[in-house]
Structures are given as C-alpha cells and as structure tokens.
Amino acid sequence: MGSTDQVGALPFQPHPPAFEDSILARRGREDGQAQQGLHEPEDSTGSEARLARSKVRTRETAIADDCLRMALIETPLGPLLAVVTRKAVCHLEFAERGRHRAILDRLRRRWSLPVVPGRNPVMNRLERELGEYWLGKRRRFTVPTTTRGTAFQEQVWRELERIPYGQTASYESIARRIGSPKAARAVARANATNPLSVLVPCHRVIAKDGSLSGYGGGVWRKRRLLELEQATDGGVHSVARR
C-alpha cells in the first residue's frame, strides 16, 4: 500500500443551486415552455378569464408532477448534479460542466419526461442528508431513490448498497455474492453505470489487488470518499494511492 492523504475537516457549505451554466438554464426553459404551452387569452374578461386561469393552474399542477427537477448541490468535492422525480432521487453524479447536456438528454430519453431547474421536498431532503454525510454524521441514506437499469445492473446496484460504510469490496467478491463468480468484468461495467453516486456506494468497490481502479467522478474523489468514511468509522484501513 502506498501513502495516503487523510481526510481532514470537510466543511459543508450549502449554496443555492447555481444555474449560470447556460445549458442547464436554456434546456430547462425549453422543456418548461414546450411542456406548458399555456396562454391565457388576452381579451378574456370576467368568468371566462377566471375559467382560463383555473385551467392554467390545473395544468401547471399536472406539469409539476410530470417532470424531473434538477439542481446543483455543492459539496467539498465539487458540485453534484441531482435530478429527482416527485417521489424519489433518480440521478446523482459529480458532473463536469461539459457533460451536463449529455446527461440531461440521456435522462429525458430514459424517463420520457422533461427536465427543468427546480426543487421539491425530495431535493431538499437529499441536500440535507448529503450535508450530514460530509460532516460524518450520516452513514446510511434514507431519501427515496429510483433507478431504471437492466436486471443485472439492478442486482449489482442492490449489492453495492450492502457494502458497509467505511469498508470496501472487490469486483470479484461482488460477482460471487450475486451468484455470477465469472462476471467480474460485467460487475465493473454495471458499477460504472451506477446513476446514484454516493447514495449507491460504487466508490467502495476496488480492484482485488487493493488499488482503487476507476471512478466516474475521478479517482481522486473516490479516494477522498473512502478516506472520509474510514476516518469517520474510526478504522485503521489505508487507501492506496494507485
């Protein structure tokens, strides 16, 4: 094992979602406008105007329930792009600005729903639980989540959630646990497509030689996540610099 960088205090300073990114803002507006198509007649008066406004409110409520909401959640390791339905978190990942467009396009296709900037109770709960995690006060997330993967991917993702906080497992061990001992490569691919970073702890999966292997958010983030958990857990594990 090589030397390690121990995680020190990781101050969590939540900021309001920043949508300066023109792609996020523009594509969100486009989705909202395309989905709404709501226009009150300019010459409506009296009861006709009230009826028109009532229909607008009814349709706006339906739209709010029939879209994905996105926000950028600030963390000590950089912003997480979070996307939620009305009931659950469906996507969370460390995303560089240049990748936002591709991610949102993929989510639209997968869910057949528009993606618009905004918040709801699920988003607020997610940010609160993540804040507790960065402070070392939360080891298990309880915010509702939902995923749409293949049967094999879903099986792997469920197994990832069973890896204890502060511990790691190899791709080979995950393959054995799901009853496919020769499927380590397939497990690695499923691990790489995990749509819920941090919540479904794919960062706890390492190579059998103890090296960190890859991580969609960058190996440096994987190392920091493991160091944070192991330091909080009071363990004596070290994280290899590989």
Summary of the structure (lengths in Angstrom):
residues: 242
radius of gyration: 21.0
end to end distance: 8.7
largest distance: 77.0
contacts: 682
relative contact order: 0.14
helix: 45%
strand: 11%
